[in-house]
Amino acid sequence: MNKNSNVFFGQIVKITSGERNFYARVVNARSSSTLETGEQLREAQGKETFGPYSSYKSIEAILFLEKHKGRIRSPTFNPNYMDKVIDTSSVDCSELRLEGELEIGRLRSGETVLGSVGINIDAIPYMMGMFGMTGSGKTNSELVLNAQIIDHSPMTVGVIFDFAGQLLEGKGIKPQKGLRDHPSFHTKVNYYSTKEDKMKIGLYTLTPGKLQTLFPEIGYPQFRFAQKLYKVFGTEWIEKSLEIFAGGGYKELGNKAGYGNKSVIEALMMKLQHLSSDIYPPSNYNFVDSVIENVSKGVTCLIDISGLVAEEQHRIVTLTATNVAQYYKKLWETNNEAWQKLPTLLITLEEAHEFLDPTKPRTIFSDIALTYRKYRIGLNAVTPRPSKINFDVFAELWTKVIMKTELSHDRRYLTENTPYLEYSDTEIKMLDIGEALLISEPKIRFAVPIKATHYPEYLDNKEPTDYHLPSSHAHAQMDARLKQIRKATDQVIMP
């Protein structure tokens, strides 16, 4: 290193070696000298003076790219001894080919911020995850990515499950900016919330099959009994079954359906009694149908489930995702031409570890991550606890945005199970708020240090949306016209 030169964790450097250019990322550093440790201590204490020796700083960097005759690929060998190492520039940034339609930040090389970094739309079905401790910048990254999804409608569309109610208005006590501040919010986003009484799932829309989605732990005997009830009472089976059970107990209900197992009947009724009348009224309306209709038109759906108990959140999230995913799947199987016109879908799932934990019952989200790629459905698993995500699912998340993570167990899970992160444990711990490492295979085959776009700045840089409305008169002209109307009215009324 030249004197007065600075090097930082994650810095991208360039090595010119003959006709080849190599790129490497700094992952570690240490200071040392040519003396042994004991000799260094005696020298520092002034007890003994040693002959000529050298002090130096050892910088460790991982090669990730090689450019030769215009072709860019993974390194085929190492640079030569004494090849010069220089910092990267904006020109090098363009050679790394990090741009994508969905821009989420800019290349960060030490303290320098260079060109745009983003993922391609066709990377969405390859699944992705956002990981980082509370306060590391996950919410901001969610907002930026979903704003890009909205911008590219009707090519792309999103279904966003907001567990904390922070994505609509922004995070924090002070005035913030959320998706409602996006210029296209009123035309390309639909907001669902129990607070605005827009999240209803009518009991008459729940078939026994959907009951399995709401209660994954339901056993086959209970499911079979539910089918018998549905056959007897039709769409009103839940409402009438609860009424009969409340009045005559399990015997009367069992006689109606021709079923006599007390434990099965009581177990099923106990589950049905947990369906809140505020969310599950006796009606034929189901907000999930509205979600499917909007998604098919390229309208992103923001589903705010904050304020609900965990069990209710789990039911709504699972039921919605299942119906939307099955709609895509069924159309792919029965009407491929219509399916091709559907936008590429990204489902954003906060608290993903609650739905992808291998110790808990399997949900639709595992199926989406493992098998729904061909239907152009992608999952964005957002969580501060990546180590709690099922390993098979984690392996299918080809795009990862990794932010500051302090728990060593989570860092170890990330570095051991993510390509190109084998030496990044210390770097992940030292990331600042808003900084991240991005991997997006097969396009980006190394850990890219990025500075995430700040969502308020993203909004400030957007041009106002033109809704193609007819021009209106100036206020002065309108006021003058109103005065003329009032004067004429007064003249008519006076005798």
MARLUM-367050 format. One record per residue (C-alpha): x, y, z. Coordinates in Angstrom, 2 decimals. Layout:
// residues N
east=X	north=Y	up=Z
...
This chain:
// residues 495
east=0.00	north=0.00	up=0.00
east=1.09	north=3.52	up=-0.75
east=1.37	north=5.85	up=2.21
east=-1.84	north=7.69	up=3.15
east=-3.95	north=5.10	up=1.30
east=-7.12	north=3.83	up=2.92
east=-8.77	north=0.46	up=2.51
east=-12.22	north=-0.54	up=3.81
east=-14.19	north=-3.73	up=4.38
east=-16.06	north=-4.59	up=1.22
east=-13.99	north=-2.30	up=-0.98
east=-13.76	north=-3.38	up=-4.64
east=-10.22	north=-3.28	up=-6.04
east=-8.80	north=-3.92	up=-9.48
east=-5.60	north=-5.78	up=-10.36
east=-4.10	north=-5.45	up=-13.84
east=-2.07	north=-8.52	up=-14.76
east=-0.81	north=-8.52	up=-18.34
east=-3.81	north=-8.66	up=-20.66
east=-6.17	north=-9.54	up=-17.83
east=-8.00	north=-7.43	up=-15.27
east=-9.00	north=-9.02	up=-11.99
east=-11.52	north=-7.70	up=-9.48
east=-11.44	north=-8.52	up=-5.78
east=-13.36	north=-7.58	up=-2.65
east=-11.58	north=-6.76	up=0.62
east=-12.76	north=-9.06	up=3.42
east=-10.16	north=-8.72	up=6.19
east=-7.05	north=-6.87	up=7.36
east=-4.39	north=-7.09	up=10.04
east=-1.25	north=-5.21	up=11.06
east=2.03	north=-7.04	up=11.59
east=5.79	north=-6.91	up=11.16
east=8.65	north=-9.20	up=10.23
east=9.52	north=-9.59	up=13.94
east=8.23	north=-12.39	up=16.11
east=5.56	north=-11.45	up=18.68
east=7.99	north=-11.60	up=21.61
east=10.48	north=-9.42	up=19.76
east=7.77	north=-6.87	up=18.98
east=6.86	north=-6.64	up=22.67
east=10.48	north=-6.15	up=23.82
east=10.97	north=-3.53	up=21.08
east=7.78	north=-1.68	up=22.15
east=8.81	north=-1.76	up=25.85
east=12.27	north=-0.42	up=25.03
east=14.00	north=-3.42	up=26.57
east=15.80	north=-4.47	up=23.40
east=16.51	north=-3.01	up=19.97
east=16.46	north=-5.20	up=16.90
east=18.09	north=-4.78	up=13.56
east=16.28	north=-3.66	up=10.41
east=12.72	north=-4.96	up=10.16
east=9.52	north=-4.04	up=8.35
east=6.05	north=-3.16	up=9.66
east=3.20	north=-3.78	up=7.30
east=-0.55	north=-4.08	up=6.94
east=-1.86	north=-7.33	up=5.49
east=-5.02	north=-6.92	up=3.40
east=-7.02	north=-10.01	up=2.48
east=-9.23	north=-9.88	up=-0.61
east=-11.23	north=-12.47	up=-2.50
east=-10.99	north=-12.61	up=-6.29
east=-14.43	north=-12.78	up=-7.88
east=-14.11	north=-11.66	up=-11.51
east=-11.70	north=-11.77	up=-14.42
east=-11.89	north=-9.78	up=-17.67
east=-9.91	north=-10.92	up=-20.70
east=-10.43	north=-9.77	up=-24.30
east=-13.84	north=-8.35	up=-23.51
east=-15.09	north=-11.51	up=-21.81
east=-16.05	north=-11.47	up=-18.13
east=-16.02	north=-14.68	up=-16.12
east=-15.00	north=-16.22	up=-12.81
east=-11.21	north=-16.11	up=-12.22
east=-9.19	north=-18.80	up=-13.96
east=-6.02	north=-18.16	up=-11.94
east=-4.33	north=-15.61	up=-9.66
east=-2.63	north=-12.34	up=-10.61
east=1.18	north=-12.31	up=-10.64
east=3.34	north=-11.32	up=-7.71
east=3.90	north=-7.52	up=-7.55
east=0.95	north=-6.74	up=-9.85
east=-0.39	north=-3.34	up=-8.88
east=-3.70	north=-3.01	up=-7.06
east=-5.82	north=0.10	up=-7.64
east=-9.22	north=1.35	up=-6.55
east=-12.20	north=0.90	up=-8.86
east=-13.90	north=3.73	up=-10.75
east=-17.27	north=4.35	up=-12.37
east=-15.84	north=2.83	up=-15.58
east=-15.08	north=-0.40	up=-13.75
east=-18.59	north=-0.32	up=-12.28
east=-20.09	north=-0.48	up=-15.78
east=-17.82	north=-3.42	up=-16.63
east=-19.16	north=-5.33	up=-13.62
east=-22.64	north=-5.19	up=-15.21
east=-24.55	north=-4.69	up=-11.99
east=-27.47	north=-2.70	up=-13.38
east=-30.97	north=-4.18	up=-13.30
east=-34.50	north=-2.98	up=-13.96
east=-35.25	north=-3.06	up=-10.23
east=-32.60	north=-0.75	up=-8.79
east=-32.16	north=-1.15	up=-5.05
east=-28.95	north=0.78	up=-4.42
east=-25.53	north=1.81	up=-5.63
east=-22.17	north=0.06	up=-5.58
east=-20.26	north=0.88	up=-2.41
east=-16.49	north=0.69	up=-2.64
east=-15.27	north=1.70	up=0.81
east=-16.54	north=5.24	up=1.40
east=-17.14	north=5.84	up=-2.32
east=-20.55	north=5.26	up=-3.90
east=-20.41	north=4.37	up=-7.60
east=-22.97	north=3.21	up=-10.17
east=-26.42	north=1.66	up=-9.99
east=-26.99	north=-1.88	up=-8.67
east=-30.23	north=-3.77	up=-9.24
east=-31.80	north=-7.09	up=-10.05
east=-33.58	north=-8.08	up=-13.23
east=-37.30	north=-8.75	up=-13.41
east=-36.64	north=-12.30	up=-14.58
east=-34.76	north=-12.89	up=-11.29
east=-37.98	north=-12.53	up=-9.24
east=-39.15	north=-16.16	up=-9.73
east=-35.72	north=-17.32	up=-8.52
east=-36.80	north=-16.17	up=-5.04
east=-35.06	north=-13.75	up=-2.72
east=-34.52	north=-12.88	up=0.92
east=-33.73	north=-9.78	up=2.98
east=-31.90	north=-10.43	up=6.23
east=-30.68	north=-8.14	up=8.99
east=-31.16	north=-7.20	up=12.61
east=-33.82	north=-4.72	up=13.72
east=-32.78	north=-1.23	up=12.63
east=-30.43	north=-2.38	up=9.86
east=-32.59	north=-1.00	up=7.04
east=-34.86	north=-3.89	up=6.00
east=-38.03	north=-1.77	up=5.89
east=-36.33	north=0.83	up=3.70
east=-35.13	north=-1.88	up=1.30
east=-38.64	north=-3.37	up=1.18
east=-40.08	north=0.04	up=0.29
east=-37.53	north=0.66	up=-2.45
east=-37.95	north=-2.77	up=-4.04
east=-41.74	north=-2.66	up=-3.99
east=-41.73	north=0.90	up=-5.32
east=-39.74	north=-0.44	up=-8.28
east=-42.31	north=-3.22	up=-8.66
east=-45.04	north=-0.56	up=-8.81
east=-43.04	north=1.48	up=-11.33
east=-42.78	north=-1.49	up=-13.69
east=-46.48	north=-2.39	up=-13.58
east=-48.09	north=-4.13	up=-15.44
east=-44.92	north=-6.18	up=-16.09
east=-44.54	north=-6.70	up=-12.35
east=-46.90	north=-6.75	up=-9.39
east=-46.59	north=-7.33	up=-5.66
east=-48.51	north=-8.84	up=-2.77
east=-47.09	north=-7.36	up=0.42
east=-47.88	north=-8.64	up=3.91
east=-47.17	north=-5.85	up=6.39
east=-46.98	north=-7.24	up=9.93
east=-46.00	north=-4.01	up=11.70
east=-48.10	north=-1.51	up=9.73
east=-45.00	north=0.45	up=8.68
east=-45.05	north=0.16	up=4.90
east=-48.07	north=2.35	up=4.23
east=-46.99	north=5.46	up=6.14
east=-43.35	north=4.74	up=6.90
east=-41.50	north=3.67	up=10.03
east=-41.05	north=5.69	up=13.19
east=-42.80	north=8.32	up=15.30
east=-41.69	north=11.31	up=13.26
east=-43.40	north=11.99	up=9.90
east=-42.08	north=9.41	up=7.45
east=-42.77	north=8.35	up=3.90
east=-44.33	north=5.05	up=2.88
east=-45.97	north=3.48	up=-0.15
east=-48.91	north=5.89	up=0.12
east=-46.46	north=8.65	up=-0.89
east=-45.63	north=6.89	up=-4.15
east=-46.97	north=8.97	up=-7.08
east=-48.81	north=5.92	up=-8.47
east=-50.28	north=4.76	up=-5.15
east=-53.88	north=5.65	up=-6.02
east=-53.78	north=3.92	up=-9.41
east=-51.40	north=1.00	up=-8.98
east=-51.76	north=0.02	up=-5.29
east=-54.74	north=-1.31	up=-3.31
east=-54.59	north=-1.20	up=0.48
east=-56.37	north=-3.74	up=2.70
east=-56.66	north=-3.41	up=6.46
east=-59.02	north=-4.34	up=9.29
east=-58.67	north=-0.72	up=10.43
east=-60.50	north=0.43	up=7.32
east=-62.91	north=-2.53	up=7.39
east=-61.62	north=-3.76	up=4.01
east=-60.38	north=-7.17	up=5.14
east=-63.33	north=-9.55	up=5.32
east=-63.49	north=-13.28	up=4.62
east=-67.12	north=-14.36	up=4.36
east=-67.98	north=-17.67	up=6.02
east=-69.97	north=-18.69	up=2.95
east=-66.76	north=-18.61	up=0.87
east=-64.92	north=-21.11	up=3.11
east=-65.01	north=-24.65	up=1.80
east=-63.53	north=-27.60	up=3.70
east=-60.52	north=-27.35	up=1.41
east=-59.86	north=-23.75	up=2.48
east=-60.31	north=-24.84	up=6.07
east=-57.17	north=-26.92	up=5.69
east=-55.33	north=-23.76	up=4.68
east=-56.61	north=-21.83	up=7.69
east=-55.77	north=-24.66	up=10.09
east=-52.79	north=-26.64	up=8.71
east=-52.80	north=-28.91	up=11.77
east=-56.32	north=-30.19	up=11.05
east=-56.44	north=-33.98	up=10.79
east=-58.06	north=-36.08	up=8.10
east=-61.01	north=-37.20	up=10.32
east=-61.92	north=-33.54	up=10.99
east=-61.59	north=-32.72	up=7.29
east=-63.87	north=-35.64	up=6.38
east=-66.45	north=-34.49	up=8.94
east=-66.26	north=-30.95	up=7.48
east=-67.00	north=-32.40	up=4.04
east=-70.09	north=-34.15	up=5.42
east=-71.30	north=-30.89	up=6.97
east=-70.70	north=-29.04	up=3.70
east=-72.69	north=-31.67	up=1.83
east=-75.64	north=-31.31	up=4.23
east=-75.72	north=-27.52	up=4.76
east=-73.97	north=-26.15	up=1.64
east=-72.17	north=-22.81	up=1.79
east=-73.74	north=-21.99	up=5.18
east=-72.21	north=-25.09	up=6.77
east=-70.01	north=-23.24	up=9.29
east=-72.76	north=-20.92	up=10.53
east=-75.41	north=-23.64	up=10.87
east=-73.00	north=-26.16	up=12.40
east=-72.03	north=-23.71	up=15.14
east=-75.69	north=-22.92	up=15.86
east=-76.63	north=-26.61	up=16.15
east=-73.55	north=-27.41	up=18.24
east=-74.32	north=-24.53	up=20.63
east=-77.91	north=-25.70	up=21.08
east=-77.74	north=-29.49	up=20.97
east=-74.10	north=-30.41	up=21.43
east=-72.10	north=-32.92	up=19.46
east=-74.86	north=-35.53	up=19.34
east=-77.38	north=-33.38	up=17.45
east=-74.72	north=-32.10	up=15.04
east=-73.42	north=-35.63	up=14.51
east=-76.91	north=-36.92	up=13.76
east=-77.42	north=-34.22	up=11.12
east=-74.24	north=-35.25	up=9.33
east=-74.39	north=-38.98	up=10.06
east=-71.21	north=-38.92	up=12.11
east=-70.74	north=-39.94	up=15.76
east=-67.12	north=-39.42	up=16.84
east=-67.36	north=-36.98	up=19.77
east=-63.68	north=-35.98	up=19.93
east=-63.53	north=-35.22	up=16.18
east=-66.74	north=-33.16	up=16.25
east=-65.66	north=-31.14	up=19.28
east=-62.16	north=-30.57	up=17.89
east=-63.53	north=-29.21	up=14.61
east=-66.11	north=-26.99	up=16.33
east=-63.45	north=-25.58	up=18.63
east=-61.46	north=-24.49	up=15.58
east=-64.48	north=-22.93	up=13.90
east=-65.34	north=-21.02	up=17.08
east=-61.95	north=-19.29	up=16.82
east=-62.97	north=-17.57	up=13.58
east=-63.65	north=-13.98	up=14.65
east=-66.97	north=-12.54	up=13.45
east=-65.19	north=-9.23	up=12.80
east=-63.12	north=-10.83	up=10.06
east=-65.31	north=-13.82	up=9.16
east=-68.89	north=-12.49	up=8.89
east=-71.72	north=-14.64	up=7.44
east=-71.50	north=-13.35	up=3.86
east=-70.37	north=-14.23	up=0.33
east=-67.68	north=-11.53	up=0.17
east=-64.01	north=-12.50	up=0.35
east=-61.35	north=-9.81	up=0.02
east=-58.96	north=-12.42	up=-1.40
east=-61.03	north=-12.42	up=-4.60
east=-60.37	north=-8.68	up=-4.85
east=-56.66	north=-9.31	up=-4.33
east=-56.57	north=-11.83	up=-7.19
east=-58.46	north=-9.47	up=-9.49
east=-56.10	north=-6.59	up=-8.73
east=-52.95	north=-8.68	up=-9.08
east=-54.04	north=-9.96	up=-12.49
east=-54.33	north=-6.32	up=-13.63
east=-50.91	north=-5.32	up=-12.32
east=-52.21	north=-3.57	up=-9.18
east=-49.98	north=-4.21	up=-6.14
east=-51.83	north=-5.23	up=-2.97
east=-50.61	north=-4.03	up=0.43
east=-52.19	north=-6.16	up=3.16
east=-51.81	north=-4.63	up=6.62
east=-52.28	north=-7.29	up=9.30
east=-50.84	north=-5.29	up=12.19
east=-52.92	north=-5.34	up=15.35
east=-54.15	north=-8.90	up=14.81
east=-53.11	north=-11.78	up=17.03
east=-50.41	north=-14.04	up=15.61
east=-52.79	north=-16.91	up=14.86
east=-55.11	north=-14.63	up=12.87
east=-52.18	north=-13.11	up=10.98
east=-51.03	north=-16.60	up=10.08
east=-54.47	north=-17.57	up=8.76
east=-54.95	north=-14.48	up=6.59
east=-51.44	north=-14.60	up=5.15
east=-51.61	north=-18.30	up=4.35
east=-55.10	north=-18.17	up=2.84
east=-54.30	north=-15.14	up=0.66
east=-50.98	north=-16.48	up=-0.62
east=-52.48	north=-19.91	up=-1.31
east=-55.35	north=-18.55	up=-3.40
east=-53.18	north=-16.13	up=-5.39
east=-50.51	north=-18.77	up=-6.08
east=-53.11	north=-21.38	up=-7.08
east=-54.73	north=-18.86	up=-9.44
east=-51.41	north=-18.49	up=-11.30
east=-50.87	north=-22.25	up=-11.27
east=-54.36	north=-23.10	up=-12.53
east=-54.16	north=-20.54	up=-15.34
east=-50.76	north=-21.93	up=-16.39
east=-52.30	north=-25.40	up=-16.58
east=-55.60	north=-24.53	up=-18.28
east=-55.05	north=-21.32	up=-20.28
east=-51.37	north=-20.70	up=-20.94
east=-52.07	north=-17.80	up=-23.28
east=-53.92	north=-15.93	up=-20.51
east=-51.20	north=-16.87	up=-18.00
east=-48.52	north=-15.28	up=-20.18
east=-50.35	north=-11.96	up=-19.87
east=-50.16	north=-12.04	up=-16.07
east=-47.51	north=-9.80	up=-14.46
east=-44.52	north=-11.39	up=-12.73
east=-45.54	north=-11.62	up=-9.07
east=-43.38	north=-10.93	up=-5.99
east=-44.84	north=-11.91	up=-2.61
east=-43.16	north=-9.99	up=0.24
east=-43.38	north=-11.94	up=3.50
east=-42.20	north=-10.23	up=6.68
east=-41.42	north=-12.41	up=9.72
east=-40.67	north=-15.18	up=7.22
east=-39.11	north=-17.40	up=9.87
east=-42.58	north=-17.87	up=11.39
east=-43.77	north=-19.52	up=8.16
east=-40.61	north=-21.29	up=7.02
east=-39.37	north=-22.75	up=10.31
east=-38.69	north=-26.48	up=9.74
east=-39.99	north=-27.28	up=13.24
east=-43.47	north=-25.90	up=12.39
east=-46.20	north=-27.21	up=10.05
east=-45.37	north=-26.67	up=6.37
east=-47.11	north=-23.75	up=4.65
east=-47.72	north=-22.58	up=1.09
east=-44.55	north=-20.48	up=1.22
east=-42.32	north=-23.56	up=1.24
east=-44.16	north=-24.81	up=-1.85
east=-43.79	north=-21.42	up=-3.57
east=-40.04	north=-21.31	up=-2.91
east=-39.51	north=-24.89	up=-4.04
east=-41.91	north=-25.41	up=-6.96
east=-43.65	north=-22.21	up=-8.12
east=-40.76	north=-20.71	up=-10.08
east=-42.19	north=-21.82	up=-13.43
east=-45.41	north=-19.94	up=-12.74
east=-43.47	north=-16.61	up=-12.50
east=-44.10	north=-16.22	up=-8.79
east=-41.32	north=-15.06	up=-6.51
east=-41.03	north=-14.98	up=-2.72
east=-39.19	north=-12.27	up=-0.81
east=-38.52	north=-13.73	up=2.65
east=-37.80	north=-10.85	up=5.07
east=-36.56	north=-11.75	up=8.55
east=-34.00	north=-10.85	up=11.22
east=-33.50	north=-14.58	up=11.92
east=-32.25	north=-16.31	up=8.76
east=-31.05	north=-19.34	up=10.75
east=-34.70	north=-20.26	up=11.41
east=-35.52	north=-20.66	up=7.73
east=-35.79	north=-24.20	up=6.40
east=-32.48	north=-25.11	up=4.75
east=-34.07	north=-26.41	up=1.55
east=-36.01	north=-23.15	up=1.17
east=-32.97	north=-21.01	up=2.01
east=-31.02	north=-22.76	up=-0.74
east=-33.66	north=-21.68	up=-3.28
east=-33.33	north=-17.97	up=-2.46
east=-31.02	north=-17.00	up=-5.32
east=-31.13	north=-13.29	up=-4.56
east=-30.07	north=-12.25	up=-1.06
east=-29.83	north=-8.76	up=0.46
east=-27.79	north=-9.19	up=3.64
east=-27.63	north=-6.33	up=6.13
east=-25.99	north=-5.89	up=9.52
east=-26.39	north=-9.06	up=11.60
east=-24.98	north=-9.25	up=15.13
east=-26.00	north=-12.74	up=16.26
east=-23.09	north=-15.03	up=15.46
east=-25.41	north=-18.00	up=14.85
east=-27.29	north=-16.10	up=12.13
east=-24.07	north=-14.81	up=10.55
east=-22.64	north=-18.31	up=10.49
east=-25.82	north=-19.63	up=8.84
east=-25.60	north=-16.90	up=6.18
east=-21.91	north=-17.32	up=5.40
east=-21.89	north=-21.13	up=5.42
east=-24.95	north=-21.51	up=3.19
east=-24.54	north=-18.61	up=0.73
east=-22.10	north=-18.74	up=-2.18
east=-19.31	north=-16.13	up=-2.18
east=-19.78	north=-15.27	up=1.51
east=-17.31	north=-17.75	up=2.98
east=-15.03	north=-14.99	up=4.31
east=-17.59	north=-12.28	up=5.11
east=-18.50	north=-12.96	up=8.74
east=-16.67	north=-9.89	up=10.08
east=-17.88	north=-7.72	up=7.21
east=-21.56	north=-8.55	up=7.89
east=-21.10	north=-7.61	up=11.54
east=-19.49	north=-4.27	up=10.62
east=-22.07	north=-3.09	up=8.07
east=-23.62	north=0.30	up=8.79
east=-27.35	north=1.12	up=8.62
east=-28.47	north=1.05	up=5.00
east=-25.44	north=-0.93	up=3.84
east=-25.77	north=-4.48	up=2.53
east=-24.21	north=-7.29	up=0.55
east=-26.15	north=-8.34	up=-2.54
east=-26.01	north=-11.64	up=-4.38
east=-28.36	north=-12.28	up=-7.29
east=-27.58	north=-15.46	up=-9.17
east=-27.16	north=-16.30	up=-11.97
east=-26.46	north=-12.67	up=-12.97
east=-24.37	north=-11.47	up=-9.99
east=-21.97	north=-14.19	up=-8.90
east=-20.21	north=-12.38	up=-6.08
east=-21.16	north=-10.44	up=-2.95
east=-21.72	north=-6.84	up=-4.07
east=-21.33	north=-4.20	up=-1.35
east=-24.18	north=-1.71	up=-1.84
east=-25.56	north=1.41	up=-0.26
east=-29.33	north=0.94	up=-0.37
east=-31.33	north=3.76	up=-1.91
east=-32.98	north=5.90	up=0.77
east=-36.70	north=5.69	up=0.07
east=-37.49	north=9.41	up=0.68
east=-34.68	north=10.35	up=-1.73
east=-36.07	north=7.90	up=-4.26
east=-39.44	north=9.68	up=-4.06
east=-37.83	north=13.11	up=-4.32
east=-36.08	north=12.09	up=-7.54
east=-39.23	north=10.74	up=-9.19
east=-41.08	north=12.87	up=-11.69
east=-44.76	north=13.61	up=-10.94
east=-47.11	north=11.10	up=-12.52
east=-49.14	north=12.38	up=-15.46
east=-52.70	north=11.07	up=-15.09
east=-53.70	north=12.64	up=-18.46
east=-56.50	north=14.66	up=-16.85
east=-57.99	north=17.68	up=-18.66
east=-56.44	north=20.97	up=-17.65
east=-58.41	north=22.98	up=-15.06
east=-58.98	north=26.71	up=-14.88
east=-56.87	north=28.88	up=-12.61
east=-58.29	north=29.66	up=-9.16
east=-58.67	north=33.34	up=-10.03
east=-60.78	north=32.50	up=-13.07
east=-62.94	north=30.11	up=-11.04
east=-63.46	north=32.70	up=-8.29
east=-64.47	north=35.36	up=-10.83
east=-66.95	north=32.97	up=-12.40
east=-68.48	north=32.12	up=-8.99
east=-68.94	north=35.83	up=-8.23
east=-70.77	north=36.29	up=-11.53
east=-73.09	north=33.36	up=-10.71
east=-73.84	north=34.72	up=-7.22
east=-74.55	north=38.22	up=-8.60
east=-76.91	north=36.84	up=-11.21
east=-78.69	north=34.71	up=-8.58
east=-79.14	north=37.71	up=-6.25
east=-80.69	north=39.72	up=-9.08
east=-83.20	north=36.97	up=-9.81
east=-84.28	north=36.53	up=-6.19
east=-84.71	north=40.26	up=-5.37
east=-88.31	north=41.66	up=-5.96
